[in-house]
Amino acid sequence: MVFNRLIQGDNFRDNRGGLNFFNTFDMSEIIRLYEIAPSDTKTVRGWQGHKVEKKWFYCNSGSFIVNLIEVDNFESPSKSIMPERFFLKAEKPSILAISGGYATAFKAIEADSKLLVFSNFSLEASKEDDFRFALDTWSAKW
């Protein structure tokens, strides 16, 4: 099932501070998470793909551009596929849900940006379903 979509969050603020929340985000499939904190706003991380593993991206600081490619053939992908582009911003909480069969590439737009990545695979299982492609495999807007 392809489910690339943005899960919209919301926020609440009062005199005590702020709260971002995702009341419709079903986390039952998630078994691990990690945080990516790029050292600059020039470096693009990617392309990395998975045939089966699902990922969820949440920008909890700063902002990111995320490009997605639906990979037609993991051994010899077509270079003419156009990426789908998403913007994730901490000030506008949303989670990008990505199904298996896709490759991602992303970069921070602001200094000190942080991206939380949730996965439905263990690290060992993820390594068995990991495909890396050269950055120039597909043309993306940054």
N, C-alpha and C positions, 0 to 999 in steps of 0.2 A: 504494500500500500504506500503510495507516494503521499507524503503529508507536509511538503515544504510550505510553511505558512508562518505568519507572525501571530503569536499569542499576545494579545494586548494586555498589559498590566495597567495598574492605576497607582495613584499615590494619595496620601493623606498628610496634611501638615497642620500643626497647631502650635501652641506656645512651648510644647515639650520637644518639638523637632519634627522629623519627617519619617514616613513609612511608605515604601514601595511594596506592592503586593500583586500576586497572580492567583486569584481564587479559582480560575478555571484551568490551571496547569496541573495535569495529572502526572505525578512523578513516580507512578507505580513501576515503570520499566527501568528507571535509572538505578545503576549500581555503582557508579563512580562519578567524580567530578574533579576538575582541575582548573586552575586559573592561569591565563596568559597575560603577561604584562610586558608589552613590547618596549624595547629600549629607545625607540625613536618613532617618528611618523613617516619615515621614508621606506622602511623595510616591509616587503610584502611576504607573508607566510603562505605558502601553498605551492603548487596545487597538491592537496592530499585528499584521497577518496577512499570510500569503503563500499563494497558490494552489498553488505547486509547491515552493518552497524548503523545505528541511528545516533544523531547528535542534536543537542539543543544549545544554542548560543545566547548568552545574556550579558550585555554590557553593563557592568555595575559601576564603571567610572569612565568618564570621557566619552569617546565615540569611535565607531569603526565603520568601514566599508567592507561588506562581505559579498563576494561573487560566488555563485553556484553554477556548476556545470552538471547536466545529466549526462553521465558517461555512457556512450553507446557501445563501447568495447574496451574493457579495461586493459587488454593486452596491446591493442593498437587503436586508440581512440581517434575519431574524426577531429581534425583541427578546425573545421568550419562551424562547430557548435558555438552559439553565442551565449555568454553567461547571463544569468539573472542577477541583478544587483540589489542589495539591501543596505539600508543605513540603520545602524543600531546606536542609540544614544541613551546614556544613563538618565538624562533628564526627562526622557519619554520612555518609560519602562515597557519593553517588549522582549519576547523570547522568540528566536528564529528556530523552528523545528525542522530538521533535515532528515529525510529518510535515507535508507541505504540506496546505493546506485548513483550517488552524487560525489563530486569533488568540490572542495572549497579552497578559496584563497582570500586572504583578508589583510587589512592594514589599519593601524590606528590613524585617526584623523587629528586627534589632540594628544598633547604630551600627557603622560601619566594615565593613559587609558588602560582599562583592565577588562578582560573578557572571561567570564565563567563558561566552561564547557562541560555539559553533562553527557553521559554516555550510557547506553544499555549493554555494553560489553565490558568484561574485565580487561585489564591491560594485556594479559596474555592472549585472549581471544581477539582483541583489537589488532595486535601485531600480525596475526594470521590473516586479517582482512584489510591490510593496509597497502594502499597503492599511491606512489608518489609520481608526479609528473613535473617536467620542467616548467618554469614560470612562463616561458614563451610558447607553451603548447596551445594556449587560447588567448585571444585578445580581450582584455578587460579594461574598463575605465576605472581609474583610481583618482 
